Amino acid sequence: MKVKDRMNSNVKKVELDSGINEAFSIMKDNNIRRLPVMDQGKVIGIVTLSDLNRAAPSFATSLSIYELNYLLARTKIRDVMPKGQKLLTVSSETFIETAARVMRDNKVSGLPVVDDDKLVGIITETDLFDALIDILGVHAAHTRIDFIVNDRPGPIAEVTGIIAARGINITNIVVYFDEKKGQYKVILRMKESDYQPVVDEMIAHGYEIESVITRDGKE
């Protein structure tokens, strides 16, 4: 799955010389927390709701409402963008796991999507969470089997063979290495609520079952 499959292409943005009142309004109207910042047709950074809130005068100020409005009207995006902000972007062809790693490594929650110097969208942590949920098939009815495999060729083929022999469809399989325990673990989802015969046969083949959960897809 790539960024283009999950990004929001109807991206809202502001200019470097836009007022922060305009940015506040765009975020409120669209229920978003970040906006790419443009200058001469190119994205140069991103401004977040936290940046705007830090720049806005405190309610405890002694300024009058007229003075507050005047101050806000004169404050521009260029005044509130974090100094020395590193421009982080991805392309629409970037794999979503790469985008997730960029966000995690740089502690940001959204990335502008840029193709050939043109802003074509934005992808956020929420988009990645939704993608993960869809990839894992969480919302569909299924049985989830968590089990441990040894570091050897063939265990996944063996398990899928056990399930296929019973005429059961597999929704998805995830294999990961648990560094704390030094073990390879597997999360397998299949379209079958009567899981016991499969589990019994896996145990007979020497697999350690950690947990089995059946979901009806309505949660």
The 8 nearest C-alpha neighbors of each residue, nearest first, counted from 0:
[[1, 94, 95, 4, 2, 5, 3, 96],
 [2, 0, 94, 95, 3, 4, 93, 92],
 [1, 3, 91, 95, 4, 5, 93, 6],
 [4, 2, 91, 1, 6, 5, 92, 93],
 [5, 3, 2, 1, 6, 0, 91, 95],
 [6, 4, 2, 3, 126, 7, 122, 130],
 [5, 7, 122, 3, 121, 2, 120, 8],
 [8, 6, 120, 121, 9, 10, 122, 5],
 [7, 9, 120, 10, 119, 6, 121, 3],
 [10, 8, 7, 120, 11, 119, 121, 6],
 [9, 11, 120, 8, 7, 121, 12, 119],
 [10, 12, 34, 9, 13, 35, 25, 29],
 [13, 11, 35, 34, 36, 10, 14, 37],
 [14, 12, 36, 37, 17, 35, 34, 15],
 [15, 13, 37, 17, 16, 36, 38, 12],
 [14, 16, 77, 76, 17, 38, 37, 36],
 [17, 15, 14, 75, 76, 77, 18, 13],
 [18, 16, 14, 75, 15, 76, 13, 19],
 [19, 17, 75, 20, 21, 74, 76, 72],
 [18, 20, 22, 21, 75, 76, 23, 74],
 [21, 19, 23, 18, 22, 24, 71, 72],
 [20, 22, 24, 19, 18, 23, 25, 17],
 [21, 23, 19, 25, 24, 20, 26, 13],
 [24, 22, 20, 26, 21, 25, 19, 27],
 [23, 25, 21, 27, 22, 26, 28, 20],
 [26, 24, 22, 28, 27, 23, 29, 21],
 [27, 25, 31, 23, 29, 24, 30, 28],
 [26, 28, 30, 24, 25, 29, 23, 31],
 [29, 27, 25, 26, 30, 24, 31, 23],
 [28, 30, 26, 27, 31, 25, 11, 24],
 [29, 31, 27, 26, 28, 32, 25, 33],
 [32, 30, 26, 29, 33, 27, 25, 34],
 [31, 33, 48, 47, 26, 30, 34, 49],
 [34, 32, 47, 46, 31, 48, 45, 35],
 [33, 35, 12, 46, 45, 36, 11, 47],
 [36, 34, 45, 12, 44, 46, 42, 13],
 [35, 37, 13, 44, 45, 14, 42, 43],
 [38, 36, 42, 14, 41, 43, 15, 40],
 [39, 37, 41, 40, 15, 14, 42, 43],
 [40, 38, 41, 37, 42, 14, 15, 43],
 [39, 41, 38, 37, 42, 117, 118, 116],
 [42, 40, 37, 38, 39, 43, 117, 116],
 [41, 43, 37, 36, 44, 38, 35, 118],
 [44, 42, 37, 36, 41, 86, 38, 45],
 [45, 43, 36, 86, 42, 35, 46, 84],
 [44, 46, 35, 36, 34, 47, 33, 43],
 [45, 47, 34, 33, 80, 50, 35, 36],
 [48, 46, 33, 50, 49, 32, 34, 51],
 [47, 49, 32, 51, 50, 33, 52, 46],
 [48, 50, 52, 47, 51, 53, 32, 46],
 [51, 49, 47, 53, 48, 52, 79, 46],
 [52, 50, 48, 54, 49, 53, 55, 47],
 [51, 53, 49, 55, 54, 50, 48, 56],
 [52, 54, 50, 51, 55, 49, 56, 79],
 [53, 55, 51, 52, 79, 50, 56, 78],
 [54, 56, 52, 53, 51, 57, 71, 19],
 [57, 55, 54, 58, 60, 67, 53, 52],
 [56, 58, 59, 60, 55, 53, 52, 54],
 [59, 57, 60, 56, 61, 55, 62, 67],
 [58, 60, 57, 61, 56, 62, 63, 55],
 [61, 59, 62, 58, 57, 56, 63, 67],
 [60, 62, 63, 59, 58, 57, 64, 67],
 [63, 61, 60, 66, 67, 64, 65, 59],
 [62, 64, 66, 65, 67, 61, 60, 68],
 [65, 63, 67, 66, 68, 62, 69, 61],
 [66, 64, 68, 63, 67, 69, 62, 70],
 [65, 67, 69, 63, 64, 68, 62, 70],
 [68, 66, 64, 70, 65, 69, 71, 63],
 [69, 67, 71, 65, 70, 66, 72, 64],
 [68, 70, 66, 72, 67, 71, 65, 73],
 [69, 71, 67, 73, 68, 72, 66, 74],
 [72, 70, 68, 74, 73, 69, 67, 20],
 [71, 73, 69, 70, 74, 68, 18, 20],
 [72, 74, 70, 71, 75, 69, 18, 19],
 [75, 73, 71, 72, 18, 19, 70, 78],
 [76, 74, 18, 78, 77, 16, 17, 19],
 [75, 77, 78, 79, 15, 17, 19, 16],
 [76, 78, 15, 75, 80, 79, 16, 17],
 [79, 77, 76, 75, 80, 74, 54, 81],
 [78, 80, 76, 77, 54, 81, 50, 51],
 [79, 81, 77, 46, 78, 76, 82, 50],
 [82, 80, 84, 79, 83, 50, 46, 78],
 [83, 81, 84, 80, 79, 85, 78, 77],
 [82, 84, 85, 81, 80, 86, 44, 43],
 [83, 85, 82, 81, 86, 44, 80, 45],
 [86, 84, 87, 83, 44, 43, 82, 81],
 [85, 87, 44, 84, 43, 88, 45, 42],
 [88, 86, 85, 110, 89, 111, 44, 101],
 [87, 89, 111, 110, 112, 113, 86, 90],
 [90, 88, 112, 113, 93, 111, 91, 98],
 [91, 89, 113, 112, 92, 93, 114, 88],
 [90, 92, 3, 2, 93, 112, 89, 114],
 [93, 91, 90, 1, 2, 3, 94, 89],
 [94, 92, 90, 1, 91, 2, 89, 95],
 [95, 93, 1, 97, 96, 2, 0, 92],
 [94, 96, 98, 1, 2, 97, 99, 0],
 [95, 97, 99, 98, 94, 100, 1, 93],
 [98, 96, 100, 95, 99, 94, 101, 93],
 [97, 99, 95, 101, 96, 100, 102, 94],
 [100, 98, 96, 102, 97, 101, 103, 95],
 [99, 101, 103, 97, 102, 98, 104, 96],
 [102, 100, 98, 104, 99, 103, 105, 97],
 [103, 101, 107, 99, 105, 100, 106, 104],
 [102, 104, 100, 106, 105, 101, 99, 107],
 [105, 103, 101, 102, 106, 100, 107, 99],
 [104, 106, 102, 103, 107, 101, 100, 87],
 [107, 105, 103, 102, 104, 108, 101, 109],
 [108, 106, 102, 105, 109, 103, 110, 104],
 [107, 109, 124, 123, 102, 106, 110, 103],
 [110, 108, 123, 122, 107, 124, 102, 111],
 [109, 111, 88, 122, 121, 112, 123, 87],
 [112, 110, 121, 88, 120, 113, 35, 122],
 [113, 111, 120, 89, 121, 90, 119, 88],
 [112, 114, 118, 90, 117, 119, 116, 89],
 [113, 115, 117, 116, 90, 118, 119, 91],
 [114, 116, 117, 113, 118, 90, 119, 41],
 [117, 115, 114, 113, 41, 118, 42, 40],
 [118, 116, 114, 113, 115, 119, 41, 42],
 [117, 119, 113, 120, 112, 42, 114, 116],
 [120, 118, 112, 113, 8, 117, 114, 121],
 [121, 119, 8, 112, 10, 7, 118, 6],
 [120, 122, 111, 112, 7, 6, 110, 10],
 [123, 121, 6, 110, 109, 126, 7, 111],
 [124, 122, 109, 126, 125, 108, 110, 127],
 [123, 125, 127, 108, 126, 109, 128, 122],
 [124, 126, 128, 123, 127, 129, 122, 108],
 [127, 125, 129, 123, 124, 128, 5, 130],
 [126, 128, 130, 124, 125, 129, 131, 123],
 [127, 129, 125, 131, 130, 126, 124, 132],
 [130, 128, 132, 126, 127, 131, 125, 133],
 [131, 129, 127, 133, 128, 132, 134, 126],
 [130, 132, 134, 128, 129, 133, 135, 127],
 [131, 133, 129, 135, 130, 134, 137, 136],
 [132, 134, 136, 130, 135, 131, 129, 137],
 [135, 133, 131, 136, 132, 130, 171, 137],
 [134, 136, 132, 133, 137, 131, 171, 170],
 [137, 135, 133, 134, 138, 139, 132, 170],
 [136, 138, 135, 132, 139, 133, 216, 140],
 [139, 137, 216, 136, 140, 217, 218, 133],
 [140, 138, 216, 136, 137, 141, 215, 214],
 [139, 141, 216, 215, 214, 138, 190, 142],
 [142, 140, 190, 214, 189, 213, 188, 139],
 [141, 143, 213, 189, 188, 212, 192, 191],
 [142, 144, 188, 212, 211, 187, 213, 141],
 [145, 143, 211, 187, 186, 210, 188, 146],
 [146, 144, 186, 210, 209, 185, 208, 211],
 [145, 147, 208, 209, 185, 207, 184, 144],
 [146, 148, 184, 207, 183, 185, 206, 208],
 [149, 147, 183, 184, 150, 154, 146, 206],
 [148, 150, 151, 183, 147, 182, 154, 152],
 [151, 149, 148, 183, 152, 182, 154, 153],
 [150, 152, 149, 153, 154, 148, 155, 183],
 [153, 151, 154, 150, 155, 149, 156, 157],
 [152, 154, 156, 155, 157, 151, 158, 150],
 [155, 153, 157, 156, 158, 152, 148, 151],
 [154, 156, 158, 157, 153, 159, 148, 152],
 [157, 155, 159, 153, 154, 158, 160, 161],
 [156, 158, 154, 160, 155, 159, 153, 161],
 [159, 157, 161, 155, 160, 156, 154, 162],
 [158, 160, 162, 156, 161, 157, 163, 155],
 [161, 159, 163, 157, 158, 162, 156, 164],
 [160, 162, 158, 164, 159, 163, 157, 165],
 [161, 163, 159, 160, 165, 164, 167, 158],
 [164, 162, 160, 166, 165, 167, 161, 159],
 [165, 163, 161, 162, 166, 160, 167, 159],
 [166, 164, 163, 162, 167, 161, 197, 160],
 [167, 165, 163, 164, 168, 162, 161, 169],
 [166, 168, 165, 163, 162, 169, 190, 191],
 [169, 167, 190, 189, 170, 166, 163, 162],
 [168, 170, 189, 171, 188, 190, 167, 187],
 [171, 169, 189, 188, 168, 190, 136, 172],
 [172, 170, 188, 169, 187, 135, 173, 189],
 [171, 173, 187, 186, 188, 174, 185, 170],
 [172, 174, 186, 185, 187, 175, 171, 135],
 [173, 175, 185, 184, 186, 172, 183, 176],
 [176, 174, 184, 183, 177, 185, 173, 182],
 [175, 177, 183, 182, 178, 184, 181, 174],
 [178, 176, 182, 179, 181, 180, 183, 175],
 [177, 179, 181, 180, 176, 182, 183, 175],
 [180, 178, 177, 181, 182, 176, 183, 184],
 [181, 179, 182, 178, 177, 176, 183, 184],
 [180, 182, 178, 177, 179, 176, 183, 184],
 [183, 181, 177, 180, 176, 184, 178, 147],
 [184, 182, 176, 148, 175, 147, 177, 149],
 [183, 185, 147, 175, 174, 146, 148, 176],
 [184, 186, 174, 146, 173, 145, 147, 187],
 [185, 187, 145, 173, 172, 144, 174, 188],
 [188, 186, 172, 144, 143, 171, 185, 145],
 [187, 189, 143, 170, 171, 142, 169, 141],
 [188, 190, 169, 170, 142, 141, 191, 168],
 [191, 189, 141, 168, 169, 142, 170, 167],
 [190, 192, 193, 189, 142, 141, 194, 167],
 [191, 193, 194, 142, 213, 141, 190, 214],
 [194, 192, 191, 195, 196, 142, 197, 213],
 [193, 195, 197, 192, 196, 198, 191, 142],
 [194, 196, 198, 197, 193, 199, 200, 192],
 [197, 195, 199, 198, 194, 200, 193, 201],
 [198, 196, 200, 195, 199, 194, 201, 162],
 [197, 199, 195, 201, 200, 196, 202, 194],
 [200, 198, 196, 202, 197, 201, 195, 203],
 [199, 201, 203, 197, 202, 198, 196, 204],
 [202, 200, 198, 204, 203, 199, 206, 197],
 [203, 201, 206, 205, 199, 204, 200, 198],
 [204, 202, 200, 201, 205, 199, 206, 198],
 [203, 205, 201, 202, 206, 200, 199, 158],
 [206, 204, 202, 203, 207, 201, 200, 148],
 [205, 207, 202, 201, 204, 208, 147, 148],
 [206, 208, 147, 146, 209, 202, 205, 148],
 [209, 207, 146, 210, 145, 206, 147, 202],
 [210, 208, 146, 145, 207, 211, 147, 144],
 [209, 211, 145, 208, 144, 212, 146, 143],
 [212, 210, 144, 143, 145, 213, 142, 209],
 [211, 213, 143, 142, 214, 144, 210, 141],
 [212, 214, 142, 141, 143, 192, 215, 211],
 [215, 213, 140, 141, 216, 142, 212, 218],
 [214, 216, 140, 217, 141, 213, 139, 218],
 [217, 215, 140, 139, 138, 214, 218, 141],
 [216, 218, 215, 138, 140, 214, 139, 137],
 [217, 216, 138, 215, 214, 137, 139, 140]]
